[in-house]
Amino acid sequence: MIIKNSSHTLTLEQTARVLEKFNIVFTVEGVKTKIQLHQLTAISKPYEDRRYSGYPYLVLISSLVDYLRDKGFTDDDIKDALPDGIEI
């Protein structure tokens, strides 16, 4: 899979909004649980970007897409749920 986005990551808040559209997770705490269960992959956030979110890490879009595909969602459904400007 190729992600056509320069950042390749989403904040925990953005990830929660995507997963909410599929009725999987509704809060950032739910996303953190998915990360702890190794269902989503997170990376440390660069120090200069930490002011945009209350959490010091980001979720890899590729892990989110893979997770949703494993749950049986189609690429079209996933594309519709991702923030604007992100293509899979």
Backbone as CSV, one residue per row, in Angstrom:
resi,resn,N_x,N_y,N_z,CA_x,CA_y,CA_z,C_x,C_y,C_z
1,MET,0.842,-1.176,0.000,0.000,0.000,0.000,0.884,1.235,0.000
2,ILE,0.512,2.225,-0.776,1.247,3.486,-0.821,0.335,4.574,-0.282
3,ILE,0.833,5.298,0.695,0.101,6.439,1.235,0.598,7.684,0.507
4,LYS,-0.300,8.409,-0.120,0.083,9.613,-0.853,-0.112,10.829,0.038
5,ASN,0.728,10.945,1.048,0.640,12.045,1.994,2.027,12.288,2.547
6,SER,2.393,13.529,2.686,3.756,13.814,3.126,4.001,13.448,4.575
7,SER,2.985,13.482,5.418,3.223,13.234,6.838,3.077,11.764,7.229
8,HIS,2.215,11.021,6.586,1.992,9.599,6.863,1.443,9.329,8.265
9,THR,1.018,10.349,8.974,0.539,10.165,10.341,-0.718,10.997,10.589
10,LEU,-1.432,10.612,11.649,-2.574,11.379,12.151,-2.393,11.577,13.640
11,THR,-2.953,12.657,14.159,-2.959,12.831,15.608,-3.937,11.836,16.208
12,LEU,-3.867,11.651,17.501,-4.803,10.752,18.165,-6.237,11.252,18.007
13,GLU,-6.405,12.569,18.031,-7.732,13.149,17.870,-8.294,12.851,16.474
14,GLN,-7.461,12.993,15.437,-7.901,12.694,14.078,-8.241,11.212,13.927
15,THR,-7.418,10.373,14.525,-7.650,8.930,14.461,-8.970,8.575,15.133
16,ALA,-9.257,9.202,16.269,-10.522,8.950,16.968,-11.710,9.344,16.091
17,ARG,-11.578,10.454,15.348,-12.668,10.879,14.466,-12.890,9.878,13.332
18,VAL,-11.799,9.335,12.794,-11.928,8.333,11.729,-12.599,7.084,12.271
19,LEU,-12.120,6.571,13.394,-12.686,5.343,13.964,-14.119,5.532,14.436
20,GLU,-14.471,6.759,14.807,-15.851,7.048,15.218,-16.813,6.846,14.046
21,LYS,-16.364,7.160,12.840,-17.221,6.994,11.662,-17.571,5.530,11.420
22,PHE,-16.763,4.622,11.954,-17.022,3.188,11.818,-17.604,2.585,13.102
23,ASN,-17.924,3.447,14.057,-18.470,3.021,15.353,-17.546,2.032,16.069
24,ILE,-16.244,2.284,16.001,-15.267,1.415,16.653,-14.771,2.053,17.947
25,VAL,-14.336,3.293,17.864,-13.793,4.025,19.007,-14.338,5.442,18.928
26,PHE,-14.662,6.012,20.085,-15.255,7.348,20.088,-14.404,8.394,20.800
27,THR,-13.311,7.969,21.437,-12.496,8.904,22.206,-11.011,8.655,21.953
28,VAL,-10.204,9.630,22.356,-8.757,9.491,22.281,-8.293,8.361,23.196
29,GLU,-8.952,8.189,24.310,-8.589,7.095,25.227,-8.777,5.742,24.550
30,GLY,-9.794,5.623,23.714,-10.005,4.393,22.958,-8.883,4.148,21.959
31,VAL,-8.404,5.222,21.328,-7.282,5.106,20.396,-6.027,4.677,21.149
32,LYS,-5.810,5.267,22.329,-4.645,4.885,23.131,-4.700,3.402,23.495
33,THR,-5.886,2.896,23.772,-6.045,1.473,24.074,-5.683,0.625,22.859
34,LYS,-6.123,1.036,21.669,-5.783,0.307,20.439,-4.264,0.285,20.234
35,ILE,-3.597,1.370,20.580,-2.134,1.426,20.472,-1.503,0.466,21.483
36,GLN,-1.993,0.471,22.710,-1.448,-0.409,23.742,-1.663,-1.881,23.403
37,LEU,-2.753,-2.190,22.705,-3.039,-3.562,22.283,-2.323,-3.927,20.982
38,HIS,-1.516,-2.994,20.464,-0.749,-3.185,19.230,-1.639,-3.393,18.017
39,GLN,-2.838,-2.818,18.056,-3.720,-2.857,16.898,-3.450,-1.674,15.976
40,LEU,-2.901,-0.610,16.538,-2.459,0.559,15.777,-1.010,0.840,16.161
41,THR,-0.267,1.423,15.229,1.136,1.734,15.480,1.302,3.234,15.675
42,ALA,2.002,3.605,16.731,2.254,5.014,17.025,3.748,5.274,16.991
43,ILE,4.095,6.513,16.638,5.486,6.950,16.671,5.568,8.233,17.492
44,SER,6.749,8.515,18.004,6.941,9.747,18.769,6.804,10.954,17.861
45,LYS,6.204,11.964,18.408,5.990,13.197,17.679,7.245,14.063,17.772
46,PRO,7.626,14.729,16.687,8.745,15.676,16.789,8.428,16.748,17.829
47,TYR,9.429,17.166,18.559,9.213,18.108,19.660,8.489,19.367,19.205
48,GLU,8.859,19.900,18.036,8.263,21.156,17.586,6.788,21.017,17.217
49,ASP,6.294,19.800,17.019,4.888,19.578,16.681,4.014,19.252,17.879
50,ARG,4.568,19.189,19.046,3.797,18.754,20.213,2.746,19.752,20.666
51,ARG,2.804,20.968,20.194,1.817,21.959,20.629,0.459,21.768,19.960
52,TYR,0.379,20.975,18.897,-0.869,20.796,18.173,-1.761,19.711,18.760
53,SER,-1.268,18.981,19.725,-2.032,17.905,20.335,-1.533,17.720,21.758
54,GLY,-2.383,17.234,22.611,-1.985,16.994,23.993,-1.225,15.699,24.181
55,TYR,-0.959,14.985,23.096,-0.312,13.681,23.185,0.996,13.700,22.399
56,PRO,2.034,13.093,22.949,3.364,13.189,22.326,3.637,12.150,21.239
57,TYR,2.606,11.584,20.647,2.837,10.617,19.581,1.746,10.717,18.526
58,LEU,2.015,10.088,17.380,1.133,10.104,16.224,0.855,8.674,15.790
59,VAL,-0.267,8.475,15.124,-0.644,7.149,14.618,-0.273,7.072,13.135
60,LEU,0.398,5.986,12.760,0.722,5.780,11.349,-0.547,5.487,10.567
61,ILE,-0.749,6.215,9.485,-1.940,6.017,8.669,-1.985,4.595,8.121
62,SER,-0.836,4.059,7.755,-0.811,2.701,7.196,-1.344,1.675,8.195
63,SER,-1.040,1.858,9.484,-1.551,0.911,10.482,-3.060,1.068,10.654
64,LEU,-3.552,2.292,10.561,-4.993,2.543,10.655,-5.727,1.915,9.466
65,VAL,-5.188,2.102,8.279,-5.811,1.539,7.078,-5.799,0.012,7.151
66,ASP,-4.678,-0.566,7.539,-4.596,-2.028,7.672,-5.588,-2.552,8.703
67,TYR,-5.709,-1.843,9.825,-6.653,-2.238,10.873,-8.086,-2.236,10.336
68,LEU,-8.443,-1.178,9.614,-9.800,-1.075,9.080,-10.054,-2.123,7.997
69,ARG,-9.058,-2.406,7.180,-9.214,-3.463,6.172,-9.420,-4.813,6.841
70,ASP,-8.664,-5.072,7.907,-8.826,-6.329,8.645,-10.223,-6.459,9.237
71,LYS,-10.834,-5.325,9.548,-12.203,-5.327,10.081,-13.250,-5.512,8.981
72,GLY,-12.807,-5.523,7.715,-13.720,-5.779,6.609,-14.241,-4.552,5.887
73,PHE,-13.695,-3.395,6.162,-14.148,-2.177,5.489,-13.450,-2.042,4.144
74,THR,-14.160,-1.487,3.175,-13.618,-1.325,1.828,-12.730,-0.083,1.757
75,ASP,-11.885,-0.048,0.733,-11.018,1.107,0.541,-11.831,2.389,0.328
76,ASP,-12.961,2.287,-0.346,-13.797,3.471,-0.562,-14.339,4.008,0.761
77,ASP,-14.783,3.112,1.644,-15.269,3.546,2.953,-14.142,4.207,3.752
78,ILE,-12.965,3.619,3.679,-11.816,4.152,4.426,-11.429,5.520,3.877
79,LYS,-11.387,5.663,2.550,-11.047,6.954,1.932,-12.013,8.044,2.379
80,ASP,-13.297,7.697,2.430,-14.305,8.669,2.839,-14.147,9.105,4.281
81,ALA,-13.620,8.223,5.133,-13.494,8.535,6.548,-12.214,9.305,6.881
82,LEU,-11.187,9.169,6.043,-9.918,9.843,6.318,-10.056,11.343,6.092
83,PRO,-9.240,12.137,6.795,-9.277,13.597,6.588,-8.965,13.949,5.136
84,ASP,-9.434,15.106,4.706,-9.193,15.577,3.339,-7.703,15.656,3.052
85,GLY,-7.342,15.307,1.831,-5.953,15.390,1.406,-5.169,14.111,1.593
86,ILE,-5.770,13.114,2.224,-5.088,11.842,2.431,-5.715,10.809,1.516
87,GLU,-4.872,10.193,0.691,-5.344,9.180,-0.247,-4.633,7.874,0.035
88,ILE,-5.346,6.782,-0.237,-4.703,5.470,-0.100,-4.685,4.776,-1.435
